[in-house]
């Protein structure tokens, strides 16, 4: 028994010694950095996309490695109901990098799928940049200078986090636009360090987007403008768009009082908080008194001298020239504007269209929402050399919904005054329910303390 006990003790001591040796040996092994190219391993990351408190989609980032390429795949899928219609948006990107130093970008593709629009870009990056782009049925090919972009440029943000930056440290990252293929630099700065239970870095960029990373450089969340947030998930998120509230009305401004028939409004007084005034963009036609905003029917404001004397017009689109618009040189500017507003209102039929169409496509399609109505009217006014520009804001959607929804219209220069017109509603004078205020990209409607205070009728 004694010899057995001694053997057991000896064995335990030997195992302890070997474990200690292993520990010492391992401590001298090279430190492995996850985001250095030579240490990279394939990965897949999933994210749930939230907007205004609702799940609206999912995103994926993936890295695959084979003997020829490091391949990056990114996807974002949005789906929801807008004004009663179920809409889907898909954005996909694929980049292939050489496995040989300096790991340059070799080829790639990007696909944008939106309602009534499919746009695809494919390229090969060699001695020249060979590009093929398609937009619905239109296809074009062209050649540009090669892109100076490598896998290290793509990973630089994670490498920065992996290097344990200090508060206030910043990095300029190279970013490639998926379709224009322009390479631009964007500055990211550390605004929060890991502390306590919150072991994460927080960075921000020039647009105000917030990024949270863990200590290893994994993206935990991304808070974009307009209330969009990506949150890391262990698997592909699932959601049911039929369970969503309408995404258009969900981002509107609720009115505590019904306004009635907006054509009968003389003026509208609303209030916001003093903090809101520090970041809210308020149109010059709105009268501001402390934290009160007063919007008048047929509001107008005086133009600046250079706007009257040196307005720059764009070359006229051939598709615009081909339209049968009944405007003559004998018409006054007011008459021309009225005719053009009527023409656009009659030419297009209204359909919610959360897609960016060109002027050619708007004319060919013959439909759109306030964005397309505004864009077509601006093109026609430009052809007639009438100074005009877009106005963004909100419009009252009626007592059934009792809220203001996002809207766009036009203001034109007549007799040294900027006057609002609305081709969507066929108005040559905007109503007091046209609310010309802009919430910045980094904010959302939930940040605005909005109250309808007084309603004045004719």
C-alpha beads as a LAMMPS data file, in Angstrom:
LAMMPS data file: protein, C-alpha beads

458 atoms
457 bonds

1 atom types
1 bond types

-500.0 500.0 xlo xhi
-500.0 500.0 ylo yhi
-500.0 500.0 zlo zhi

Masses

1 110.0

Atoms # bond

1 1 1 0.000 0.000 0.000
2 1 1 2.853 2.351 0.946
3 1 1 4.607 1.820 -2.410
4 1 1 1.341 2.458 -4.255
5 1 1 0.830 5.704 -2.355
6 1 1 4.367 6.831 -3.140
7 1 1 3.831 6.050 -6.821
8 1 1 0.615 8.078 -6.852
9 1 1 2.334 11.073 -5.237
10 1 1 5.254 10.784 -7.660
11 1 1 2.879 10.637 -10.635
12 1 1 0.961 13.725 -9.459
13 1 1 4.197 15.666 -8.953
14 1 1 5.392 14.673 -12.427
15 1 1 2.111 15.728 -14.017
16 1 1 2.233 19.056 -12.156
17 1 1 5.796 19.627 -13.392
18 1 1 4.796 18.861 -16.984
19 1 1 1.812 21.193 -16.726
20 1 1 4.039 23.969 -15.405
21 1 1 6.508 23.407 -18.256
22 1 1 3.663 23.525 -20.770
23 1 1 2.396 26.775 -19.256
24 1 1 5.842 28.365 -19.386
25 1 1 6.383 27.137 -22.953
26 1 1 3.013 28.410 -24.132
27 1 1 3.671 31.838 -22.630
28 1 1 6.558 32.239 -25.072
29 1 1 4.431 31.354 -28.123
30 1 1 3.805 34.243 -30.574
31 1 1 0.666 36.257 -29.698
32 1 1 -2.025 35.559 -32.264
33 1 1 -3.915 38.602 -33.540
34 1 1 -7.265 37.660 -34.986
35 1 1 -7.372 40.349 -37.666
36 1 1 -3.866 40.142 -39.122
37 1 1 -4.099 38.608 -42.585
38 1 1 -1.746 35.699 -41.845
39 1 1 -3.820 34.726 -38.783
40 1 1 -7.255 35.075 -40.374
41 1 1 -9.772 32.279 -40.070
42 1 1 -13.111 31.963 -41.877
43 1 1 -16.050 33.469 -39.987
44 1 1 -19.723 34.328 -40.336
45 1 1 -21.416 37.131 -38.390
46 1 1 -25.180 37.684 -38.168
47 1 1 -27.014 40.848 -37.167
48 1 1 -30.631 41.679 -36.459
49 1 1 -31.778 44.976 -37.995
50 1 1 -34.131 47.071 -35.857
51 1 1 -35.867 50.289 -36.841
52 1 1 -38.028 52.409 -34.567
53 1 1 -38.470 49.545 -32.115
54 1 1 -39.331 46.915 -34.755
55 1 1 -37.361 44.078 -36.335
56 1 1 -37.130 44.897 -40.056
57 1 1 -34.427 42.546 -41.319
58 1 1 -31.068 40.869 -40.960
59 1 1 -27.479 41.398 -42.056
60 1 1 -24.562 39.049 -42.609
61 1 1 -20.780 39.430 -42.891
62 1 1 -18.749 36.432 -44.002
63 1 1 -15.094 35.676 -44.766
64 1 1 -14.149 32.591 -46.758
65 1 1 -10.588 31.497 -47.553
66 1 1 -9.322 29.265 -50.370
67 1 1 -5.939 28.867 -52.042
68 1 1 -6.566 31.722 -54.492
69 1 1 -8.699 34.279 -52.662
70 1 1 -9.819 35.751 -49.412
71 1 1 -13.504 36.289 -50.157
72 1 1 -15.739 38.750 -48.320
73 1 1 -19.536 38.536 -48.537
74 1 1 -21.876 41.135 -47.039
75 1 1 -25.684 41.188 -47.177
76 1 1 -28.460 43.322 -45.727
77 1 1 -32.116 42.325 -46.095
78 1 1 -34.900 44.746 -45.109
79 1 1 -38.593 43.906 -45.331
80 1 1 -41.696 45.678 -44.103
81 1 1 -45.086 47.208 -44.837
82 1 1 -45.205 50.775 -46.174
83 1 1 -48.623 52.358 -46.681
84 1 1 -50.162 48.892 -46.734
85 1 1 -47.711 47.418 -49.269
86 1 1 -45.138 44.786 -48.345
87 1 1 -41.742 45.922 -49.642
88 1 1 -38.349 44.241 -49.714
89 1 1 -34.854 45.729 -50.014
90 1 1 -31.715 43.606 -50.506
91 1 1 -28.120 44.883 -50.635
92 1 1 -25.316 42.412 -51.377
93 1 1 -21.574 42.822 -51.846
94 1 1 -18.761 40.406 -52.714
95 1 1 -15.029 41.236 -52.697
96 1 1 -12.177 38.878 -53.646
97 1 1 -8.644 39.618 -52.421
98 1 1 -5.428 37.891 -53.521
99 1 1 -3.860 35.459 -51.031
100 1 1 -0.426 36.866 -51.946
101 1 1 0.973 40.055 -50.349
102 1 1 -0.061 42.854 -50.494
103 1 1 -3.457 41.055 -50.687
104 1 1 -4.868 43.462 -53.278
105 1 1 -8.504 43.584 -54.296
106 1 1 -8.856 41.491 -57.468
107 1 1 -12.559 41.488 -58.319
108 1 1 -15.988 41.982 -56.860
109 1 1 -19.676 42.608 -57.362
110 1 1 -22.591 44.400 -55.733
111 1 1 -26.339 43.994 -56.195
112 1 1 -29.080 46.366 -55.092
113 1 1 -32.650 45.056 -55.191
114 1 1 -35.449 47.506 -54.380
115 1 1 -39.075 47.757 -55.497
116 1 1 -39.018 48.103 -59.313
117 1 1 -35.236 48.465 -59.391
118 1 1 -32.358 45.991 -59.717
119 1 1 -28.856 47.420 -60.037
120 1 1 -25.743 45.273 -60.393
121 1 1 -22.068 46.238 -60.584
122 1 1 -19.289 43.786 -61.479
123 1 1 -15.610 44.681 -61.729
124 1 1 -12.131 43.279 -62.205
125 1 1 -9.221 45.228 -60.731
126 1 1 -6.001 44.632 -62.661
127 1 1 -3.815 47.036 -64.644
128 1 1 -7.102 48.766 -65.322
129 1 1 -10.438 48.695 -63.530
130 1 1 -12.938 46.962 -65.816
131 1 1 -16.533 47.677 -64.822
132 1 1 -19.897 46.376 -66.025
133 1 1 -23.042 47.921 -64.580
134 1 1 -26.699 47.185 -65.170
135 1 1 -29.712 49.155 -63.978
136 1 1 -32.873 47.221 -64.743
137 1 1 -32.513 46.577 -68.488
138 1 1 -29.815 49.177 -69.163
139 1 1 -26.231 47.819 -69.333
140 1 1 -22.981 49.781 -69.634
141 1 1 -19.277 48.950 -69.601
142 1 1 -16.351 51.262 -68.930
143 1 1 -12.726 51.373 -67.836
144 1 1 -11.072 53.411 -65.074
145 1 1 -7.780 53.571 -63.183
146 1 1 -7.173 50.574 -60.898
147 1 1 -8.295 50.644 -57.283
148 1 1 -5.659 50.935 -54.555
149 1 1 -7.353 48.763 -51.962
150 1 1 -6.204 45.676 -50.034
151 1 1 -7.520 43.199 -47.486
152 1 1 -5.678 45.120 -44.772
153 1 1 -7.686 48.222 -45.723
154 1 1 -10.871 46.180 -45.267
155 1 1 -9.717 44.846 -41.862
156 1 1 -8.111 48.078 -40.613
157 1 1 -10.980 49.005 -38.282
158 1 1 -10.857 45.665 -36.445
159 1 1 -7.063 45.764 -36.362
160 1 1 -7.340 49.211 -34.758
161 1 1 -9.593 47.868 -31.989
162 1 1 -7.379 44.840 -31.488
163 1 1 -4.495 47.231 -30.781
164 1 1 -6.283 48.574 -27.635
165 1 1 -6.701 52.251 -28.608
166 1 1 -7.028 55.038 -26.044
167 1 1 -9.924 57.447 -25.572
168 1 1 -9.876 60.030 -28.374
169 1 1 -7.681 57.952 -30.671
170 1 1 -8.839 57.951 -34.282
171 1 1 -8.198 56.164 -37.545
172 1 1 -8.897 57.082 -41.174
173 1 1 -10.324 54.051 -42.963
174 1 1 -10.511 53.527 -46.703
175 1 1 -14.041 52.694 -47.837
176 1 1 -15.280 51.608 -51.282
177 1 1 -18.703 52.640 -52.543
178 1 1 -20.381 49.455 -53.764
179 1 1 -21.544 50.878 -57.101
180 1 1 -19.584 54.041 -57.904
181 1 1 -16.422 52.174 -56.776
182 1 1 -15.008 55.428 -55.423
183 1 1 -12.471 54.994 -52.622
184 1 1 -12.884 57.555 -49.847
185 1 1 -11.479 58.018 -46.371
186 1 1 -13.723 58.148 -43.318
187 1 1 -12.460 59.086 -39.850
188 1 1 -13.507 56.951 -36.872
189 1 1 -12.852 58.060 -33.299
190 1 1 -12.943 56.237 -29.952
191 1 1 -15.488 57.931 -27.675
192 1 1 -15.875 55.237 -24.981
193 1 1 -13.460 52.707 -23.503
194 1 1 -14.238 49.302 -21.953
195 1 1 -15.203 49.659 -18.303
196 1 1 -16.898 47.541 -15.638
197 1 1 -19.367 45.093 -17.090
198 1 1 -19.375 46.955 -20.399
199 1 1 -16.237 45.562 -21.975
200 1 1 -16.613 47.269 -25.307
201 1 1 -15.188 50.119 -27.334
202 1 1 -17.503 52.691 -28.856
203 1 1 -16.530 54.569 -32.019
204 1 1 -18.288 57.195 -34.108
205 1 1 -17.842 58.545 -37.636
206 1 1 -18.601 61.879 -39.319
207 1 1 -22.261 60.930 -39.904
208 1 1 -22.828 60.257 -36.199
209 1 1 -23.161 56.472 -36.619
210 1 1 -22.137 54.650 -33.427
211 1 1 -20.234 51.348 -33.452
212 1 1 -19.717 49.030 -30.481
213 1 1 -16.863 46.477 -30.633
214 1 1 -15.784 43.875 -28.119
215 1 1 -12.132 43.593 -27.080
216 1 1 -11.404 41.152 -29.916
217 1 1 -12.661 43.545 -32.606
218 1 1 -16.008 41.853 -33.249
219 1 1 -18.817 44.264 -34.142
220 1 1 -21.541 44.109 -31.465
221 1 1 -23.875 46.834 -32.713
222 1 1 -24.123 49.645 -35.237
223 1 1 -26.508 52.558 -34.636
224 1 1 -27.164 54.403 -37.876
225 1 1 -29.211 57.491 -38.528
226 1 1 -33.010 57.530 -38.563
227 1 1 -33.174 54.983 -35.726
228 1 1 -31.717 51.993 -37.642
229 1 1 -29.699 49.653 -35.422
230 1 1 -27.810 46.430 -36.192
231 1 1 -27.362 44.093 -33.223
232 1 1 -25.064 41.042 -33.284
233 1 1 -26.847 37.683 -33.233
234 1 1 -25.557 34.134 -32.773
235 1 1 -27.598 32.944 -35.768
236 1 1 -29.639 34.243 -38.679
237 1 1 -32.495 36.300 -37.163
238 1 1 -36.081 35.518 -38.087
239 1 1 -38.994 37.954 -38.155
240 1 1 -42.503 38.330 -39.551
241 1 1 -43.171 41.549 -41.523
242 1 1 -46.916 40.973 -41.135
243 1 1 -46.545 41.654 -37.416
244 1 1 -45.025 45.105 -38.009
245 1 1 -46.850 48.388 -37.740
246 1 1 -46.701 50.442 -40.932
247 1 1 -43.125 51.711 -41.305
248 1 1 -44.191 54.999 -42.910
249 1 1 -46.620 56.062 -40.220
250 1 1 -44.375 54.642 -37.518
251 1 1 -41.780 57.328 -38.230
252 1 1 -44.273 60.195 -38.409
253 1 1 -45.032 62.925 -35.904
254 1 1 -48.190 62.317 -33.885
255 1 1 -50.605 65.220 -33.545
256 1 1 -52.383 65.555 -30.212
257 1 1 -55.230 67.394 -31.947
258 1 1 -57.084 66.699 -35.232
259 1 1 -56.439 69.458 -37.759
260 1 1 -59.516 68.952 -39.932
261 1 1 -59.420 70.007 -43.595
262 1 1 -55.894 71.343 -44.104
263 1 1 -56.917 73.632 -46.991
264 1 1 -58.872 75.653 -44.432
265 1 1 -55.922 76.183 -42.106
266 1 1 -54.580 79.713 -41.855
267 1 1 -51.678 78.923 -39.551
268 1 1 -50.375 76.261 -37.222
269 1 1 -48.357 76.699 -34.038
270 1 1 -46.259 73.817 -32.743
271 1 1 -43.688 73.587 -29.985
272 1 1 -40.454 71.654 -29.602
273 1 1 -38.007 71.521 -26.715
274 1 1 -35.145 74.004 -26.481
275 1 1 -32.742 71.108 -26.876
276 1 1 -34.477 70.193 -30.155
277 1 1 -33.802 73.694 -31.477
278 1 1 -30.052 73.084 -31.213
279 1 1 -30.126 70.371 -33.904
280 1 1 -33.425 70.764 -35.780
281 1 1 -33.190 72.383 -39.237
282 1 1 -36.048 74.876 -39.604
283 1 1 -37.003 76.371 -42.962
284 1 1 -36.697 80.201 -43.307
285 1 1 -40.450 80.525 -43.957
286 1 1 -41.183 79.370 -40.398
287 1 1 -41.404 82.028 -37.700
288 1 1 -39.598 80.975 -34.510
289 1 1 -40.346 82.483 -31.097
290 1 1 -38.520 80.836 -28.203
291 1 1 -39.472 77.157 -28.652
292 1 1 -42.617 77.859 -30.715
293 1 1 -42.803 77.411 -34.493
294 1 1 -45.482 79.242 -36.505
295 1 1 -46.291 77.925 -40.002
296 1 1 -48.518 80.030 -42.270
297 1 1 -50.555 79.073 -45.298
298 1 1 -48.862 80.093 -48.590
299 1 1 -45.679 80.806 -46.637
300 1 1 -42.870 82.527 -48.491
301 1 1 -39.552 84.146 -47.698
302 1 1 -37.254 86.650 -49.362
303 1 1 -34.481 85.342 -51.583
304 1 1 -30.863 86.307 -51.090
305 1 1 -29.432 88.652 -53.764
306 1 1 -27.106 86.038 -55.291
307 1 1 -30.006 83.580 -55.598
308 1 1 -31.823 86.106 -57.780
309 1 1 -28.889 87.155 -59.959
310 1 1 -26.666 84.090 -60.338
311 1 1 -28.715 80.915 -60.098
312 1 1 -26.957 77.987 -61.791
313 1 1 -29.052 75.846 -64.138
314 1 1 -28.192 72.276 -65.155
315 1 1 -28.072 70.963 -68.759
316 1 1 -31.572 69.941 -69.811
317 1 1 -32.236 66.194 -69.893
318 1 1 -33.299 65.030 -73.404
319 1 1 -36.194 63.063 -71.860
320 1 1 -37.474 66.291 -70.310
321 1 1 -37.208 68.113 -73.641
322 1 1 -39.299 65.362 -75.261
323 1 1 -42.249 65.853 -72.890
324 1 1 -45.307 67.608 -74.320
325 1 1 -45.476 70.440 -71.801
326 1 1 -47.740 73.348 -72.722
327 1 1 -45.703 76.323 -71.561
328 1 1 -45.106 79.328 -73.827
329 1 1 -42.729 82.254 -73.646
330 1 1 -45.697 84.602 -73.246
331 1 1 -46.694 82.989 -69.965
332 1 1 -45.640 84.812 -66.811
333 1 1 -43.377 82.951 -64.405
334 1 1 -46.332 82.325 -62.081
335 1 1 -48.367 80.919 -64.982
336 1 1 -45.491 78.669 -66.051
337 1 1 -45.107 77.332 -62.525
338 1 1 -48.843 76.675 -62.257
339 1 1 -48.868 74.838 -65.603
340 1 1 -45.868 72.720 -64.681
341 1 1 -47.302 71.772 -61.290
342 1 1 -50.524 70.701 -63.023
343 1 1 -48.563 68.780 -65.685
344 1 1 -46.554 66.759 -63.141
345 1 1 -49.638 66.035 -61.063
346 1 1 -51.455 64.712 -64.150
347 1 1 -48.453 62.903 -65.675
348 1 1 -47.594 60.749 -62.639
349 1 1 -49.884 58.517 -60.647
350 1 1 -49.175 58.174 -56.956
351 1 1 -47.556 54.983 -55.697
352 1 1 -45.332 54.656 -52.609
353 1 1 -41.878 54.182 -54.118
354 1 1 -39.016 53.969 -51.612
355 1 1 -36.526 53.628 -54.473
356 1 1 -34.164 56.211 -55.989
357 1 1 -35.110 56.602 -59.647
358 1 1 -33.397 58.795 -62.225
359 1 1 -35.371 61.437 -64.093
360 1 1 -35.366 59.223 -67.197
361 1 1 -36.841 56.347 -65.190
362 1 1 -39.495 58.570 -63.604
363 1 1 -40.633 59.755 -67.030
364 1 1 -40.607 56.206 -68.397
365 1 1 -42.362 54.674 -65.342
366 1 1 -45.047 57.333 -64.995
367 1 1 -45.520 56.803 -61.250
368 1 1 -43.926 57.662 -57.929
369 1 1 -44.451 59.298 -54.568
370 1 1 -43.600 62.821 -53.420
371 1 1 -39.901 62.288 -54.211
372 1 1 -40.582 61.520 -57.881
373 1 1 -43.162 64.318 -58.205
374 1 1 -40.629 66.765 -56.767
375 1 1 -37.757 65.497 -58.926
376 1 1 -39.746 65.745 -62.158
377 1 1 -41.025 69.244 -61.358
378 1 1 -37.485 70.418 -60.579
379 1 1 -36.300 69.064 -63.943
380 1 1 -39.091 70.901 -65.793
381 1 1 -38.476 74.165 -63.924
382 1 1 -34.776 73.876 -64.721
383 1 1 -35.651 73.502 -68.411
384 1 1 -37.649 76.732 -68.200
385 1 1 -34.786 78.429 -66.291
386 1 1 -36.902 79.058 -63.238
387 1 1 -34.858 78.804 -60.018
388 1 1 -36.259 76.050 -57.812
389 1 1 -35.158 73.657 -55.078
390 1 1 -36.492 70.833 -52.973
391 1 1 -38.004 71.357 -49.532
392 1 1 -38.134 68.461 -47.097
393 1 1 -40.357 68.054 -44.082
394 1 1 -43.721 66.614 -43.076
395 1 1 -47.349 66.812 -44.202
396 1 1 -50.483 66.164 -42.160
397 1 1 -51.971 62.830 -43.262
398 1 1 -55.547 63.497 -42.198
399 1 1 -57.661 63.039 -39.096
400 1 1 -57.950 59.264 -39.607
401 1 1 -54.220 58.892 -38.906
402 1 1 -53.792 62.131 -36.951
403 1 1 -50.097 62.408 -37.644
404 1 1 -47.581 64.089 -39.931
405 1 1 -45.720 61.880 -42.420
406 1 1 -42.451 62.515 -44.257
407 1 1 -42.922 64.603 -47.395
408 1 1 -41.076 66.589 -50.064
409 1 1 -42.194 69.539 -52.194
410 1 1 -40.659 72.432 -54.158
411 1 1 -40.061 76.128 -53.681
412 1 1 -39.712 78.417 -56.710
413 1 1 -38.350 81.916 -57.088
414 1 1 -41.054 84.403 -58.126
415 1 1 -40.574 88.172 -57.785
416 1 1 -37.580 87.801 -55.463
417 1 1 -39.568 85.543 -53.140
418 1 1 -39.255 81.804 -52.528
419 1 1 -42.771 80.328 -52.731
420 1 1 -43.681 76.738 -51.870
421 1 1 -45.608 74.576 -54.364
422 1 1 -46.583 70.917 -54.112
423 1 1 -47.005 68.854 -57.312
424 1 1 -48.064 65.752 -55.377
425 1 1 -51.114 67.598 -54.030
426 1 1 -51.435 69.911 -57.081
427 1 1 -50.921 73.046 -54.997
428 1 1 -49.382 76.307 -56.172
429 1 1 -49.376 77.481 -52.554
430 1 1 -48.494 75.072 -49.742
431 1 1 -50.781 74.704 -46.734
432 1 1 -50.112 75.477 -43.082
433 1 1 -49.963 71.697 -42.596
434 1 1 -46.764 71.540 -44.681
435 1 1 -44.223 71.400 -41.877
436 1 1 -40.758 72.292 -43.275
437 1 1 -38.434 70.933 -40.588
438 1 1 -35.580 68.448 -41.010
439 1 1 -34.425 65.961 -38.389
440 1 1 -30.681 65.270 -38.843
441 1 1 -29.455 61.859 -39.911
442 1 1 -28.120 60.929 -36.469
443 1 1 -31.514 61.612 -34.839
444 1 1 -34.986 60.074 -35.201
445 1 1 -38.563 61.281 -34.678
446 1 1 -38.534 59.814 -31.176
447 1 1 -35.928 62.452 -30.247
448 1 1 -38.285 65.304 -31.159
449 1 1 -40.584 66.692 -28.439
450 1 1 -43.359 67.737 -30.820
451 1 1 -46.648 69.277 -29.654
452 1 1 -49.405 70.937 -31.702
453 1 1 -50.253 74.007 -29.623
454 1 1 -52.716 76.108 -31.639
455 1 1 -54.656 75.706 -34.873
456 1 1 -55.940 78.808 -36.687
457 1 1 -58.569 78.502 -39.402
458 1 1 -59.612 80.918 -42.124

Bonds

1 1 1 2
2 1 2 3
3 1 3 4
4 1 4 5
5 1 5 6
6 1 6 7
7 1 7 8
8 1 8 9
9 1 9 10
10 1 10 11
11 1 11 12
12 1 12 13
13 1 13 14
14 1 14 15
15 1 15 16
16 1 16 17
17 1 17 18
18 1 18 19
19 1 19 20
20 1 20 21
21 1 21 22
22 1 22 23
23 1 23 24
24 1 24 25
25 1 25 26
26 1 26 27
27 1 27 28
28 1 28 29
29 1 29 30
30 1 30 31
31 1 31 32
32 1 32 33
33 1 33 34
34 1 34 35
35 1 35 36
36 1 36 37
37 1 37 38
38 1 38 39
39 1 39 40
40 1 40 41
41 1 41 42
42 1 42 43
43 1 43 44
44 1 44 45
45 1 45 46
46 1 46 47
47 1 47 48
48 1 48 49
49 1 49 50
50 1 50 51
51 1 51 52
52 1 52 53
53 1 53 54
54 1 54 55
55 1 55 56
56 1 56 57
57 1 57 58
58 1 58 59
59 1 59 60
60 1 60 61
61 1 61 62
62 1 62 63
63 1 63 64
64 1 64 65
65 1 65 66
66 1 66 67
67 1 67 68
68 1 68 69
69 1 69 70
70 1 70 71
71 1 71 72
72 1 72 73
73 1 73 74
74 1 74 75
75 1 75 76
76 1 76 77
77 1 77 78
78 1 78 79
79 1 79 80
80 1 80 81
81 1 81 82
82 1 82 83
83 1 83 84
84 1 84 85
85 1 85 86
86 1 86 87
87 1 87 88
88 1 88 89
89 1 89 90
90 1 90 91
91 1 91 92
92 1 92 93
93 1 93 94
94 1 94 95
95 1 95 96
96 1 96 97
97 1 97 98
98 1 98 99
99 1 99 100
100 1 100 101
101 1 101 102
102 1 102 103
103 1 103 104
104 1 104 105
105 1 105 106
106 1 106 107
107 1 107 108
108 1 108 109
109 1 109 110
110 1 110 111
111 1 111 112
112 1 112 113
113 1 113 114
114 1 114 115
115 1 115 116
116 1 116 117
117 1 117 118
118 1 118 119
119 1 119 120
120 1 120 121
121 1 121 122
122 1 122 123
123 1 123 124
124 1 124 125
125 1 125 126
126 1 126 127
127 1 127 128
128 1 128 129
129 1 129 130
130 1 130 131
131 1 131 132
132 1 132 133
133 1 133 134
134 1 134 135
135 1 135 136
136 1 136 137
137 1 137 138
138 1 138 139
139 1 139 140
140 1 140 141
141 1 141 142
142 1 142 143
143 1 143 144
144 1 144 145
145 1 145 146
146 1 146 147
147 1 147 148
148 1 148 149
149 1 149 150
150 1 150 151
151 1 151 152
152 1 152 153
153 1 153 154
154 1 154 155
155 1 155 156
156 1 156 157
157 1 157 158
158 1 158 159
159 1 159 160
160 1 160 161
161 1 161 162
162 1 162 163
163 1 163 164
164 1 164 165
165 1 165 166
166 1 166 167
167 1 167 168
168 1 168 169
169 1 169 170
170 1 170 171
171 1 171 172
172 1 172 173
173 1 173 174
174 1 174 175
175 1 175 176
176 1 176 177
177 1 177 178
178 1 178 179
179 1 179 180
180 1 180 181
181 1 181 182
182 1 182 183
183 1 183 184
184 1 184 185
185 1 185 186
186 1 186 187
187 1 187 188
188 1 188 189
189 1 189 190
190 1 190 191
191 1 191 192
192 1 192 193
193 1 193 194
194 1 194 195
195 1 195 196
196 1 196 197
197 1 197 198
198 1 198 199
199 1 199 200
200 1 200 201
201 1 201 202
202 1 202 203
203 1 203 204
204 1 204 205
205 1 205 206
206 1 206 207
207 1 207 208
208 1 208 209
209 1 209 210
210 1 210 211
211 1 211 212
212 1 212 213
213 1 213 214
214 1 214 215
215 1 215 216
216 1 216 217
217 1 217 218
218 1 218 219
219 1 219 220
220 1 220 221
221 1 221 222
222 1 222 223
223 1 223 224
224 1 224 225
225 1 225 226
226 1 226 227
227 1 227 228
228 1 228 229
229 1 229 230
230 1 230 231
231 1 231 232
232 1 232 233
233 1 233 234
234 1 234 235
235 1 235 236
236 1 236 237
237 1 237 238
238 1 238 239
239 1 239 240
240 1 240 241
241 1 241 242
242 1 242 243
243 1 243 244
244 1 244 245
245 1 245 246
246 1 246 247
247 1 247 248
248 1 248 249
249 1 249 250
250 1 250 251
251 1 251 252
252 1 252 253
253 1 253 254
254 1 254 255
255 1 255 256
256 1 256 257
257 1 257 258
258 1 258 259
259 1 259 260
260 1 260 261
261 1 261 262
262 1 262 263
263 1 263 264
264 1 264 265
265 1 265 266
266 1 266 267
267 1 267 268
268 1 268 269
269 1 269 270
270 1 270 271
271 1 271 272
272 1 272 273
273 1 273 274
274 1 274 275
275 1 275 276
276 1 276 277
277 1 277 278
278 1 278 279
279 1 279 280
280 1 280 281
281 1 281 282
282 1 282 283
283 1 283 284
284 1 284 285
285 1 285 286
286 1 286 287
287 1 287 288
288 1 288 289
289 1 289 290
290 1 290 291
291 1 291 292
292 1 292 293
293 1 293 294
294 1 294 295
295 1 295 296
296 1 296 297
297 1 297 298
298 1 298 299
299 1 299 300
300 1 300 301
301 1 301 302
302 1 302 303
303 1 303 304
304 1 304 305
305 1 305 306
306 1 306 307
307 1 307 308
308 1 308 309
309 1 309 310
310 1 310 311
311 1 311 312
312 1 312 313
313 1 313 314
314 1 314 315
315 1 315 316
316 1 316 317
317 1 317 318
318 1 318 319
319 1 319 320
320 1 320 321
321 1 321 322
322 1 322 323
323 1 323 324
324 1 324 325
325 1 325 326
326 1 326 327
327 1 327 328
328 1 328 329
329 1 329 330
330 1 330 331
331 1 331 332
332 1 332 333
333 1 333 334
334 1 334 335
335 1 335 336
336 1 336 337
337 1 337 338
338 1 338 339
339 1 339 340
340 1 340 341
341 1 341 342
342 1 342 343
343 1 343 344
344 1 344 345
345 1 345 346
346 1 346 347
347 1 347 348
348 1 348 349
349 1 349 350
350 1 350 351
351 1 351 352
352 1 352 353
353 1 353 354
354 1 354 355
355 1 355 356
356 1 356 357
357 1 357 358
358 1 358 359
359 1 359 360
360 1 360 361
361 1 361 362
362 1 362 363
363 1 363 364
364 1 364 365
365 1 365 366
366 1 366 367
367 1 367 368
368 1 368 369
369 1 369 370
370 1 370 371
371 1 371 372
372 1 372 373
373 1 373 374
374 1 374 375
375 1 375 376
376 1 376 377
377 1 377 378
378 1 378 379
379 1 379 380
380 1 380 381
381 1 381 382
382 1 382 383
383 1 383 384
384 1 384 385
385 1 385 386
386 1 386 387
387 1 387 388
388 1 388 389
389 1 389 390
390 1 390 391
391 1 391 392
392 1 392 393
393 1 393 394
394 1 394 395
395 1 395 396
396 1 396 397
397 1 397 398
398 1 398 399
399 1 399 400
400 1 400 401
401 1 401 402
402 1 402 403
403 1 403 404
404 1 404 405
405 1 405 406
406 1 406 407
407 1 407 408
408 1 408 409
409 1 409 410
410 1 410 411
411 1 411 412
412 1 412 413
413 1 413 414
414 1 414 415
415 1 415 416
416 1 416 417
417 1 417 418
418 1 418 419
419 1 419 420
420 1 420 421
421 1 421 422
422 1 422 423
423 1 423 424
424 1 424 425
425 1 425 426
426 1 426 427
427 1 427 428
428 1 428 429
429 1 429 430
430 1 430 431
431 1 431 432
432 1 432 433
433 1 433 434
434 1 434 435
435 1 435 436
436 1 436 437
437 1 437 438
438 1 438 439
439 1 439 440
440 1 440 441
441 1 441 442
442 1 442 443
443 1 443 444
444 1 444 445
445 1 445 446
446 1 446 447
447 1 447 448
448 1 448 449
449 1 449 450
450 1 450 451
451 1 451 452
452 1 452 453
453 1 453 454
454 1 454 455
455 1 455 456
456 1 456 457
457 1 457 458
